[in-house]
Amino acid sequence: MDAIRKQLDVLMGANRNGDVQEVNRKYYDRDVCRLYLSGLCPHDLFQLTKMDMGPCPKVHSLPLRKEYREAKAKGVDNYDRELEDAIDRLIVECDRKIGRALKRLQEEDAKAAIAISVSEVTQTPEVLELSVKIKEKMKEADLHDLEGKTDLKIRALELVEEMRTKRADQQAVLLLEAFNKDRASLPQPVLAQPPVSALPPPDPRTQEMINEKLKKAEDLGEQGMVDEAQKALEEAEALKKLSLRREPAADSTKYTAVDVRITDQKLRLCDICGAFLSVYDSDRRLADHFGGKLHLSYMLVRDKLAELLDEKYNVRKERSKEGNNKERESSKDREVKRGASRERGRDYDRRSRDQDRHHDRDREQDRDYDQSHSRSRRRSRSRSRDRARDYDRHRRHNRY
């Protein structure tokens, strides 16, 4: 009931029953899920899987997501960093689980150390093209969701499901080919004596028990319980031998030992979601794995993290480019200012030189005046001395 109520809240808003509080709620309120606003909430993503986190305790609202995206486009808010941290923790935990499981397999099977990389084996141009189309169609569905175009959203999601199924089938075929090569290197059972006649199939009750053991082994393998999964596989094989055995009792031990040696080397790890796969799985079983919700959820999480990192790198690159442009413009402004300053300096120098020349002329005129005045004074003094001498001679002449 809570899950249905939450879905109705997302589609119609929590105010569908006239709640006044919803009318006043904003995208930046504390009770609004920022991961959902940024495009991906793990609580929704892993529902009904072994990684189920339960319902999200915060509000999911399409109108608030639309409001947030408008604010983000204006540069007001950006919660991408919070989403990046959240999904990075999920990926780190998944990779840690894969590392632990691979180490346990490696202790029992040396070939597990070179386990097939599912992501590398299944990446062909056709698969990559389908992945790109799926991402584009999912963005289109999200846009229709924000605009309230439910019919177009449903149609887009149907196309996404079709392309996912097609991609899963192609990936299953590719991985099966890789497993066939891997299986060829495994030891094959060598029976002491060939069966003397065709063996009848197991009875229905035994076959049912065998299927239960195999299903249990798969579930335990997906949960990372390698030893328990191995034990369940051995029990299933023992049931098969019990119903089909026609050899003497003395040979059964040898057959069991050879068969156990084979089953020890049949598990491989998916490097996307950490699930166990068997080299003896059919293409249908592998296709179910690639189309399963857990595998698709981890693919979506890893793709989203790569998208966020690319977007952050592009933003930094753009800011660096803008910074360089501003630096160049600032450098040009400084050059212009320095040029203007140099021009003002030259004008000042010219004015200074003009003033110096004016002062030089004034000093020259003053010097000429001083020299003329000095000569005039000397002539005046000379005339005075001459008059004095004439007066003295005249007095001496009169006295005698």
C-alpha positions in Angstrom: 0.0 0.0 0.0 2.8 2.4 0.9 4.5 1.7 -2.5 1.3 2.4 -4.4 0.8 5.6 -2.4 4.3 6.8 -3.2 3.8 6.1 -6.9 0.6 8.2 -6.8 2.6 11.0 -5.0 5.2 11.0 -7.8 2.7 11.0 -10.6 0.0 13.3 -9.1 1.8 15.1 -6.3 1.4 14.7 -2.6 -1.3 17.4 -2.7 -3.7 15.2 -4.7 -6.0 15.1 -1.7 -5.8 18.9 -1.0 -2.9 18.9 1.4 -2.0 22.6 1.9 1.6 21.8 3.0 2.4 20.4 -0.5 1.4 23.7 -2.1 4.0 25.5 -0.1 6.8 22.9 -0.5 9.9 23.9 -2.5 12.5 21.8 -4.2 15.1 22.9 -1.7 13.2 21.8 1.4 14.9 19.3 3.6 12.3 16.6 3.2 12.7 16.5 -0.6 14.9 13.9 -2.1 17.8 15.6 -3.8 19.0 12.4 -5.5 15.6 12.1 -7.2 15.8 15.7 -8.2 19.1 15.0 -9.8 17.7 12.1 -11.8 18.3 8.9 -9.9 17.3 7.7 -6.5 18.8 4.3 -5.5 15.7 3.5 -3.4 13.6 3.4 -6.5 16.3 1.8 -8.7 16.9 -1.4 -6.7 13.3 -2.2 -5.7 12.5 -5.9 -5.6 16.1 -6.9 -5.9 18.5 -8.3 -3.3 19.9 -4.8 -3.0 16.4 -3.4 -2.1 16.8 -0.4 0.2 13.1 0.0 1.0 11.0 3.1 0.1 12.8 6.4 0.1 12.0 8.4 3.3 12.0 11.7 1.4 9.5 13.2 -1.0 9.6 12.4 -4.7 7.7 15.0 -6.8 7.8 15.6 -10.6 6.8 19.3 -10.2 9.6 19.8 -7.7 12.0 18.1 -10.1 11.0 20.4 -12.9 11.3 23.4 -10.6 14.8 22.2 -9.6 15.9 21.7 -13.2 14.8 25.2 -14.1 16.8 26.6 -11.1 19.8 24.5 -12.1 19.7 25.9 -15.7 19.9 29.4 -14.2 22.9 28.4 -12.0 21.0 28.7 -8.7 21.4 25.1 -7.4 23.2 22.0 -8.4 22.9 18.7 -6.5 24.9 16.6 -8.9 27.8 16.3 -6.4 25.5 14.7 -3.8 24.2 12.2 -6.4 27.8 11.5 -7.5 28.8 10.7 -3.9 25.8 8.4 -3.4 26.2 6.3 -6.5 30.0 6.2 -6.1 29.5 4.5 -2.7 27.2 2.0 -4.3 29.8 1.2 -7.0 32.6 1.0 -4.5 30.6 -1.5 -2.4 29.8 -3.6 -5.4 33.4 -3.6 -6.6 34.5 -4.6 -3.1 32.0 -7.5 -3.1 33.3 -8.6 -6.5 36.8 -8.5 -5.2 36.0 -10.6 -2.2 34.1 -13.2 -4.3 36.9 -13.4 -6.9 39.4 -13.9 -4.2 37.4 -16.8 -2.7 37.0 -18.3 -6.2 40.7 -17.9 -6.8 41.6 -19.9 -3.7 39.7 -22.8 -5.1 40.2 -22.3 -8.8 43.3 -20.7 -10.4 41.3 -19.9 -13.6 39.1 -17.6 -11.6 42.0 -15.2 -11.4 41.6 -14.6 -15.1 37.8 -14.6 -15.1 36.1 -13.3 -18.2 35.3 -9.6 -18.2 31.7 -9.5 -19.1 31.7 -5.8 -19.9 34.6 -6.3 -22.4 33.3 -9.4 -24.0 29.9 -8.0 -24.6 30.8 -4.6 -26.0 30.5 -4.7 -29.8 29.6 -1.8 -32.1 26.0 -3.1 -32.3 25.6 -3.4 -28.5 27.2 0.1 -28.0 24.8 1.6 -30.6 21.8 0.0 -28.8 23.1 1.4 -25.5 23.3 4.9 -26.9 19.7 4.6 -28.3 18.5 3.3 -24.9 20.0 6.3 -23.1 18.5 8.8 -25.6 15.1 7.2 -25.3 15.2 7.2 -21.5 16.0 10.9 -21.5 13.1 11.4 -23.9 10.8 9.5 -21.5 12.0 11.6 -18.6 11.3 14.7 -20.5 7.7 13.5 -21.4 7.3 12.7 -17.7 8.2 16.2 -16.6 5.9 17.7 -19.2 3.0 15.4 -18.1 2.8 13.6 -21.4 2.0 10.2 -20.0 1.1 8.4 -23.3 4.4 9.5 -24.9 6.3 8.4 -21.8 4.8 5.0 -21.8 5.5 4.5 -25.5 9.1 5.6 -25.0 9.6 3.2 -22.1 8.1 0.3 -24.2 10.7 1.1 -26.9 13.4 1.1 -24.2 12.3 -2.4 -23.0 12.3 -3.7 -26.6 15.9 -2.4 -27.1 17.0 -3.8 -23.8 15.7 -7.2 -24.7 17.5 -7.1 -28.0 20.7 -6.0 -26.4 20.5 -8.7 -23.7 20.1 -11.4 -26.4 23.1 -10.1 -28.3 25.2 -10.0 -25.1 24.1 -13.5 -24.1 25.3 -14.9 -27.5 28.6 -13.1 -27.2 29.2 -14.3 -23.6 28.2 -17.8 -24.5 30.8 -17.9 -27.2 33.4 -16.7 -24.7 32.2 -19.3 -22.2 32.5 -22.1 -24.8 36.1 -21.2 -25.3 36.6 -21.2 -21.5 34.8 -24.4 -21.1 36.9 -26.1 -23.7 39.9 -25.7 -21.4 38.2 -27.4 -18.5 38.8 -31.2 -17.8 36.1 -33.4 -19.2 34.7 -36.5 -17.3 36.3 -39.8 -18.2 34.1 -42.7 -17.2 35.7 -46.0 -16.3 33.2 -48.0 -18.3 30.7 -46.8 -20.9 27.0 -47.4 -20.2 25.8 -50.7 -21.6 22.5 -49.2 -22.7 20.6 -45.9 -22.9 19.8 -44.6 -19.5 16.2 -43.5 -18.7 15.6 -39.9 -17.5 15.2 -39.3 -13.7 11.8 -39.8 -12.2 9.7 -36.6 -11.7 10.4 -36.4 -8.0 14.1 -36.7 -8.4 14.1 -34.2 -11.3 12.2 -31.7 -9.1 14.8 -32.1 -6.3 17.6 -31.5 -8.9 15.9 -28.3 -10.1 15.5 -27.1 -6.5 19.2 -27.7 -5.8 20.2 -25.8 -9.0 17.9 -22.9 -8.2 19.3 -22.8 -4.7 22.8 -22.8 -6.1 22.0 -19.8 -8.4 20.5 -17.8 -5.5 23.4 -18.5 -3.2 25.8 -17.6 -6.0 24.1 -14.2 -6.6 24.4 -13.5 -2.8 28.1 -14.2 -2.9 27.9 -17.4 -0.8 30.4 -19.4 -2.9 30.9 -22.4 -0.6 27.1 -22.9 -0.1 26.5 -22.6 -3.9 29.2 -25.1 -4.6 27.7 -27.5 -2.1 24.3 -27.2 -3.7 25.7 -27.9 -7.1 27.4 -31.0 -5.8 24.2 -32.2 -4.3 22.4 -31.7 -7.6 25.1 -33.6 -9.4 24.9 -36.4 -6.8 21.1 -36.7 -7.4 21.7 -37.0 -11.1 24.2 -39.8 -10.7 21.9 -41.5 -8.2 19.1 -41.7 -10.7 21.2 -42.5 -13.8 23.9 -44.7 -12.3 24.3 -48.2 -13.9 28.0 -48.8 -13.2 29.3 -51.0 -10.4 29.5 -49.4 -7.0 33.3 -49.6 -7.1 33.5 -47.0 -10.0 31.1 -44.5 -8.5 33.8 -42.9 -6.3 36.1 -42.3 -9.3 33.2 -40.7 -11.3 32.2 -38.4 -8.5 35.8 -37.2 -8.0 36.2 -36.3 -11.6 32.8 -34.6 -11.7 33.5 -32.5 -8.6 36.8 -31.4 -10.2 34.8 -30.0 -13.1 32.2 -28.2 -11.0 35.0 -26.5 -9.0 35.8 -24.5 -12.1 32.4 -23.6 -13.5 31.6 -20.3 -11.8 32.5 -16.9 -13.2 31.8 -13.3 -12.0 29.9 -10.5 -13.7 32.1 -7.4 -13.3 29.0 -5.2 -13.6 26.7 -6.4 -10.9 28.8 -9.1 -9.1 26.4 -12.0 -9.9 27.8 -15.5 -10.4 27.5 -17.0 -13.9 28.3 -20.5 -14.9 30.3 -21.5 -18.0 27.6 -24.1 -18.6 24.7 -21.6 -18.6 22.5 -21.5 -21.7 22.0 -18.4 -23.8 18.5 -18.0 -22.3 19.9 -18.0 -18.8 22.5 -15.5 -19.7 19.9 -13.3 -21.5 17.8 -13.3 -18.4 20.8 -12.2 -16.4 21.6 -9.3 -18.8 17.9 -8.2 -18.8 17.5 -8.6 -15.0 16.7 -5.6 -12.9 19.8 -5.9 -10.7 22.2 -6.0 -13.7 20.4 -3.1 -15.5 20.3 -1.1 -12.3 24.1 -1.4 -11.8 24.6 -0.6 -15.5 22.5 2.6 -15.1 24.4 3.6 -11.9 27.8 3.2 -13.6 26.7 5.0 -16.7 25.2 7.8 -14.6 28.5 8.2 -12.7 30.5 8.4 -15.9 28.0 11.0 -17.2 28.4 13.1 -14.1 32.2 13.0 -14.3 32.1 13.9 -18.0 29.8 16.8 -17.3 32.0 18.0 -14.4 35.1 17.8 -16.6 33.4 19.8 -19.4 32.3 22.5 -16.9 35.9 22.8 -15.6 37.3 22.9 -19.1 34.8 25.6 -20.1 35.6 27.6 -17.0 39.3 27.3 -17.7 38.7 28.5 -21.3 36.7 31.4 -20.0 39.4 32.2 -17.5 42.0 32.2 -20.3 39.9 34.5 -22.4 39.4 36.8 -19.5 43.2 36.7 -18.9 43.9 37.6 -22.5 41.3 40.4 -22.4 42.8 41.7 -19.1 46.3 41.5 -20.7 45.0 43.5 -23.7 43.5 46.1 -21.3 46.8 46.3 -19.4 48.6 46.8 -22.7 46.2 49.6 -23.7 46.6 51.2 -20.3 50.4 50.9 -20.5 50.2 52.4 -24.0 48.1 55.3 -22.8 50.4 55.7 -19.9 53.4 55.8 -22.2 51.6 58.3 -24.4 50.9 60.5 -21.4 54.5 60.1 -20.4 55.6 61.2 -23.8 53.3 64.2 -23.6 54.6 65.0 -20.2 58.2 64.7 -21.5 57.4 67.0 -24.4 55.9 69.6 -22.1 58.8 69.2 -19.7 61.3 69.8 -22.6 59.3 72.8 -23.7 59.3 74.2 -20.2 63.0 73.5 -20.0 63.6 75.3 -23.2 61.5 78.2 -21.9 63.4 78.2 -18.7 66.7 78.0 -20.6 65.7 81.1 -22.7 64.7 82.9 -19.5 68.0 82.0 -17.9 69.9 83.1 -21.1 68.1 86.4 -21.0 68.8 86.8 -17.4 72.4 86.0 -18.0 72.6 88.6 -20.9 71.0 91.2 -18.6 73.4 90.4 -15.8 76.3 90.6 -18.1 75.1 93.9 -19.6 74.3 95.3 -16.2 77.7 94.2 -15.0 79.5 95.9 -17.9 77.4 99.1 -17.3 78.4 99.1 -13.7 82.1 98.5 -14.6 81.9 101.4 -17.1 80.3 103.6 -14.5 82.9 102.8 -12.0 85.6 103.4 -14.6 84.2 106.8 -15.4 84.0 107.6 -11.7 87.6 106.7 -11.2 88.6 108.8 -14.2 86.7 111.8 -12.8 88.3 111.3 -9.4 91.8 111.2 -11.0 91.1 114.4 -13.0 89.9 116.1 -9.8 93.0 115.1 -7.9 95.3 116.3 -10.7 93.4 119.6 -10.8 93.7 120.2 -7.1 97.4 119.4 -7.2 97.9 121.8 -10.1 96.1 124.6 -8.3 98.1 124.1 -5.2 101.4 124.6 -6.9 
